[in-house]
Amino acid sequence: MQTYKVIGLMSGTSLDGLDLAYCHFYQENTNWKFTIVTTKSIDYTPDLKEQLKNAILLPVPEFTELHNWYGTWLGKQVKEFVNEYNLDVDFIASHGHTTHHKPEKGFTLQIGSGQHLANSSGIKTICDFRTNDVALGGQGAPLVPIGDMYLFSKYDFCLNLGGISNVSFQQKDKRIAYDIGIANMALNYVTQKIDLGYDKNGDLAKSGAINTTLLSNLSNIAYYQLPYPKSTGYEWFKKEIVPIIESTDDTIENILHSIVLHICDTISNDLLTEARKPRNTLLVTGGGALNGFLMHTLKEKLGSSFILETPSKTVIEFKEALIFAFMGTLRHLEKPNALATVTGAKKDSSCGVIYIPQ
């Protein structure tokens, strides 16, 4: 039985830091199994966070310099991780950090040069998982549903609450998935105004009250009316969400409270529409799964139609890194890892570019 030993790297839209997950994958009969052996999270310094956030504004020479530097930096973090835990690694699978995502214009871009990463770490690296899907007419996102389908198939729905909320589910014989809308990106944007990285357990939001104007303005954003497949990212957040938040004159607590209600409204509206059974199991992962007020509110809005299940804290926090490690494994085996039914591409494809250390 072949076991693939892979380090998955994930930097999400919430900009909280880099996740590293050392995972083992193997097959029993035709079923894929996994073990998350060890993990590590590295917080971004304020300076690096600002560089990544503002990368979209950089001219090409400075952007390319950051792309290469960040790839080298990622490789150094991997090398330290490998040495710290004495890991035996077959290859790295790196998502990179999304700076540009405009599939409707035919491009998506994740910085973190694969060749610099491979050279810096000394380990074969697979990255750039989104570009080929976009070249095939797809959204290049979401990609995590391939892992939901193979690794978490016992759940009716898989919900990820990262910077953006996205959902994945089986509809007859095909996998459906898309970005629902905003999640932690908006909450963290607000808490940073009072020098807090995030609202721990949603305590600040819980203490607030509804701002009906803010809630209405958020709910009327055009993206929510679009059919899937659809995906979104930081550009959309900056253009559509930030002006609404900035024009709201209210307390931090009330703004957070209203955003949580909005997040739960958009998720519950979509899930209740897609539910095909009286009782559905819902796996919830991502940082939002650790927000007690958000989870309580979501559970109330979904009612008896959904049973919310949260896995171990390790899976909650490292599921995306795990699944990109799995996507790297499928790419290594030249098997499809991007689903056309999810992204809207012309066909399923095996995405990712392979870099050999020099």
N, C-alpha and C positions, 0 to 999 in steps of 0.2 A: 504494500500500500504506500503510494507516493505521498509524502507530506511536503507542502510548500511553506517555506519559512520567510515571511514577508514583513517589512516595516511599512505601514501606511502612514502618510503625512496629510494632515488636514488643517487648513487655515480658513476659517469661515467668515461670512459677511459681517458677523458681529464684532470682528477685530479684537477678540479677547486674547488670542494667542495661538500658538502652534500645538497641535495634538500629535503625538507619536504613539502608535500602537504596534507592538510586535506580535504577530498573529501566526498561527499554524492552520493550514487548510488541508483537508483530505476528503476522499469520497468513500462512503460506505454504500455498496451497490451503486446506485446512480445518484445518491443524495449527498450533497455537500455538507460537511461539518466544519466547525471552526473552534479554535481556542484562542482567546486573548491572553497571551502569556504574561506580558508586562506592558505598562504604559507610562507615559510621561507628558505633562503639560508644561509649556514654557510661555510665561506671560510676555507679551510685547512691552518693551520700554515705551514711555510716552513718545519718544522721538521716532521710533520705528512705526508705531501705530499711526502717527501723523503722516509719515512718508507713504505708508500703504494706502491710507485714506485719500491722500491727495495725489496719488500716482496718476489718476485719470487726467489731471491737469498738466502733467509734465510734457514738454516738447520731446521729440523722438530721441535725441542723444541722451538726455538725462533719464528718460524712461528706460532706455536700453541698459544704461549703467546700473540703474536700480534692479532691473530684471536679472542681470548677471551677478551683482553683489548679493542679492537675496538668494539666488541659487547656491552660491558659495556658502552663505550663512546657514542655509538649510542643511547642506552637507556636513558642516561642522557640528550642528546639533545632533545629527544622526550618528556621526562618528563618536561623539561623547556618550550618547545613549548606548551604542554597541559596546563601548569599552566599559561603561559603568556596570552593565549587566552581563558582560561576556557573552554576547549574542552570536548565534550562528545564522547568518542571513543569506538567503538566495538572491533577493533583489529588493529594491525600494519601489514603492508606488506612491507618487506625490501628486496631490491635487494642485498644489500651488495656491496662489491667492488671486481671486478674481478681481481684476481692475476694470475691465471693459466687457460688457455683455449686451450685444446688439444683434441677436440672431436674425431679426427681421431685415438687417442690413448685411447679413452674411458673415458676421465675425463674433468671436468671443475670445477673451485673452486672460490667461492666468500667468502671473509672473512667477519667476523662480526657475531660471534656466536649467534644463535637465542635464546638459553637458557639464555645467559648472557644479551642479549638485553631485553628479557621478564622480567627477574628478576630485572634489573636496572630500567626499565620503570614502572613495575607493570601492564603491559598490555599484553594480549594474542598476540603472534607474529607469523606471517607466513613468512618464508624465504626459501632459497635454492630452487629457482624456476627452476634451469637449470638441476640439476643432474639426475632427473628421465627421462627426455627426452633423455639425453645422454645414459642412461642405456637401453633405448629402441632403440638405434641405431641412434639417431638424433644428430644434431649439438648443441642442447641446446640453439640455437640462430638463428635468432632474435626472441624474444618473444613478442615484442611490437605489432606486427601485429594483435594479438587477439583483442587489443583495437582499432586498426584502423578499423577492420571489424565491431565491434559492436558500437563504439562510434563516428567514423568519416567516416561512410560508404558513405556519399554524395560525397566524393572526389574520382576521378579515381585512383590517386596515392598519397601515403603518403611518404614523404621524410624526414628523420631525419638527421640533420647535427650536430652530436656530435663529439666525438673524432674520431669515424668512421662514414662514411656515410652509411645509409641503406635505403632500399625502400620496400614498400609493396603495392600490388595491387590485384585486383580481376581478375582472368582469368577463364572465364566461371563460373563454380560453385565452384571454389576453390580459396583459398587465397595463393598467392605467395609472398615470401619475402626473402631477403638475404642482406648480407653486401656487398655494392658496393666496398668500399675501404677506403682509408685514407681521413680524413677531418681535424678537428681542432687539432688533436693530433700533426700533423706535423707542422702546423702553430704556435702552442703554443711552441713547441720544439725550433723553430727558434727564436721567440721573447724573450724567456727566456735567450738567449745568451746576450741580452742587458737589462736584468733585467725588462722585461715587461711580465706581465701575459698573455696578448693577444694583438693582433693588432686591436685596437678599430676602428670599422666601415671599417676595411680593408684599412685604409688610407696609411699605410706604403707600403702595397702590391700594391696599386694603383699607387704610385709614382715610382715604379720600372719598369724594362723592362724584356723581355723574355730572359732566359738563355736556349737556344735550347738543349744544351747537358743535362742539368738537366731534362728538360721536357721529352726528349727522354728516358733517363735512368729510370725515374719513370714509363713511359708508358710501358716499356718492362718487368715490373715485372710479373712473371708467374701467380700470383693470379688472375689477371684481365682476364685471358683466361679460367679460370675454369668455368664449368657450375654450376648453382645453383641446389640444396641448398648448400650454402657455408657461412661461417662466419669466422671472424678473430678477432685479438685483439692485445694486447700490445707486445706479443712475436714476432708476425709477423712484427710489426712496428719497433721493436728494431733490428731485424735480417735483414729486407729487406730495410726499408726506411732510418733509421739513417745512415748507411754507405754511402748511396748516397748523403745525405745532407752534411755529414762531409767531403766528398771528393770534394765538390763543392767550388771552390775559387771564391767568388763573394760577392757583397754587400748583406746585410740583406734584403734590399728592393727588389732586383732582385730575390733573392731566394724565398721570400714570394710571389712575383708576379707570378713566375713560378709554385709554388705549387698550388696557387689558380686556375691557368689555368688547371693544371693537375686534380685537384678535379672536376672542371666543365666539363672537357673532359670526364672523366670516367663516371660521372653521366649522361651527355647528350647522350653519346654513348649508354648506357644501356636503358635509358628511350625512346629514339627515336626508338630503336629496338623493345621495348615491346608495344609501343602505338598502339592501335587498332582503334582509331578514329581520324578524322582530327583535332579536338580540345579536349584537355584533361585538366581536372582540377588537379592541383598539390598542395597539402598542404605541406608547408615547416615549420618545427619546429627544435628545437635545437639551440645551440648558434650560429651556422653558419648563421641562418636566420637573425641575427642582424648584419651581416657583409655586409655592403652596396656594397662593391666592388665585393665580391663573388656572391651576389644575382644578381647584374647587369650583371656580366659575364655569369652566368648560364642562365639568361633570354635571353641574346643574342644568346647563343649557342643552346637553345631549340627552338628559333624562334616562329613562329605562331602556332606550334603544341601543345603548352602548355600554360595554363593560371596559373601563379604562384599566390597562395593565402597564405598570412601569417595571422594567427589568432591573438588574443590578446597576448600581451607580456607575460602574465601569462601562457597561453597555450604553447607558444613557449618555455619558460624556464622550465616548470614543466610537460610537456606532459608525459615524461617517469615515473616520480614519480606518476602521475595520473594513468597511465596504470598498473603499478605494484600494486597500490592500488586496481584497478579493477581485476587484476589477483588474488589477495588475496581474493577478494569477491567471485570469481568463485570457488576458492579452498575451501573456507568456505562452499559453497553450493555443493561441490563435483561435479562440472561441469568441462568439459574440458577447459583448459586455455593454452594449448600448441598444436599447429596445425601441424600434420604430413606433410601436404603439404608444410609447411614453413621450417621445420627443417630436414625433411627426416627421421623422426622416423617411427617405424613400425605402430604406431597408434597415434591418438589424446590421450592426457592424462591430468589428473588433477594434476599439479605439485605444489610442495611446502610442507615444513614440518612445522607442527604446534607445537608451544611451549607455555606451560601454565606457567605463573609466579609462582615462589615458594617463 
